[in-house]
């Protein structure tokens, strides 16, 4: 159905998702028509893992990296408690934030796909 769109989207965003999930995403996205695919992509709001890492390095003690990927609870906790850990939490997050961003992107895309599936079922 949307093989070209799916291939171009996944090749442009390969680093934004866990690599082991790419075949599954390719299959699920290829089942959508163009308007559905555009709605899913817009709803997913994919975050760049490199941007998350840069935010973590420069503003990590304020929890900005966690707020960026949608982990508001961890962002608030990091903002309030990072000084208690003497920056260790921030340094550990430098190594964890890229995978956390990829997992958050996958969850957002899966949520958007599930919403699209439900709304398509209700219309049909």
C-alpha positions as CSV (number, residue, x, y, z in Angstrom):
1,X,0.0,0.0,0.0
2,X,2.4,2.7,1.2
3,X,5.7,1.0,0.7
4,X,7.6,4.1,-0.6
5,X,6.2,6.3,2.2
6,X,7.0,3.7,4.8
7,X,10.5,3.1,3.5
8,X,11.3,6.8,3.3
9,X,9.9,7.5,6.8
10,X,11.8,4.7,8.4
11,X,15.0,5.4,6.6
12,X,14.8,9.1,7.7
13,X,14.0,8.0,11.3
14,X,16.0,4.8,11.7
15,X,17.9,6.2,14.7
16,X,14.7,7.3,16.4
17,X,13.4,3.8,17.2
18,X,14.8,0.6,18.7
19,X,16.4,-1.3,15.8
20,X,14.8,-4.6,16.7
21,X,11.3,-3.0,16.3
22,X,11.9,-1.6,12.7
23,X,10.6,-4.7,10.8
24,X,7.4,-4.6,12.9
25,X,6.9,-0.9,12.4
26,X,7.6,-1.3,8.6
27,X,4.8,-3.9,8.4
28,X,2.3,-1.9,10.4
29,X,2.9,1.4,8.6
30,X,2.7,-0.2,5.2
31,X,-0.9,-1.2,5.9
32,X,-2.0,2.5,6.1
33,X,-3.0,4.8,3.3
34,X,-1.3,8.1,2.8
35,X,-3.7,10.2,4.9
36,X,-3.7,7.7,7.7
37,X,0.1,7.5,7.7
38,X,0.4,11.3,7.8
39,X,-2.0,11.5,10.8
40,X,-0.1,8.8,12.6
41,X,3.2,10.5,12.0
42,X,1.8,13.9,13.2
43,X,0.2,12.3,16.2
44,X,3.4,10.4,17.2
45,X,5.5,13.6,17.5
46,X,8.8,11.8,17.1
47,X,11.7,13.1,19.2
48,X,15.3,13.2,18.1
49,X,17.6,11.1,20.4
50,X,20.6,13.3,19.6
51,X,18.6,16.4,20.7
52,X,17.7,14.5,23.9
53,X,21.4,13.8,24.5
54,X,22.4,17.4,24.0
55,X,19.7,18.5,26.4
56,X,20.8,15.9,28.9
57,X,24.4,17.1,28.7
58,X,23.7,20.8,29.0
59,X,20.4,21.0,31.0
60,X,20.2,17.5,32.5
61,X,20.4,18.7,36.1
62,X,17.1,20.6,35.5
63,X,15.4,17.5,34.0
64,X,14.9,19.1,30.6
65,X,15.9,16.0,28.8
66,X,13.1,14.0,30.5
67,X,10.6,16.7,30.0
68,X,11.5,16.7,26.3
69,X,10.7,13.0,25.8
70,X,7.5,13.2,27.8
71,X,8.7,11.7,31.1
72,X,7.3,14.5,33.2
73,X,7.4,12.6,36.5
74,X,11.1,11.8,36.0
75,X,11.8,15.3,34.9
76,X,10.2,16.8,38.1
77,X,12.0,14.2,40.3
78,X,15.3,14.9,38.5
79,X,14.8,18.7,38.9
80,X,14.1,18.4,42.6
81,X,16.5,15.6,43.6
82,X,19.5,15.8,41.2
83,X,21.5,17.9,43.6
84,X,21.1,15.1,46.3
85,X,22.9,12.7,44.0
86,X,25.7,15.2,43.4
87,X,25.1,15.0,39.6
88,X,25.5,11.2,39.4
89,X,21.9,10.9,38.1
90,X,22.6,13.4,35.4
91,X,25.8,11.6,34.3
92,X,24.0,8.2,34.3
93,X,21.2,9.7,32.1
94,X,23.8,10.7,29.5
95,X,24.1,7.0,28.8
96,X,20.4,6.1,29.2
97,X,18.6,9.0,27.5
98,X,19.1,7.9,23.9
99,X,17.5,4.5,24.5
100,X,14.8,6.1,26.6
101,X,14.0,8.5,23.7
102,X,13.8,5.6,21.2
103,X,11.4,3.7,23.5
104,X,9.3,6.8,24.1
105,X,9.1,7.3,20.3
106,X,8.1,3.7,19.8
107,X,5.4,4.0,22.5
108,X,4.1,7.2,20.9
109,X,4.0,5.7,17.4
110,X,2.3,2.5,18.7
111,X,-0.3,4.7,20.6
112,X,-0.9,6.7,17.4
113,X,-1.3,3.5,15.4
114,X,-3.7,2.0,18.0
115,X,-5.8,5.2,17.9
116,X,-5.8,5.1,14.1
117,X,-6.9,1.5,14.2
118,X,-9.7,2.2,16.7
119,X,-11.0,5.2,14.8
120,X,-10.9,3.3,11.5
121,X,-12.9,0.5,13.0
122,X,-15.5,2.9,14.4
123,X,-15.9,4.6,11.0
124,X,-16.2,1.3,9.1
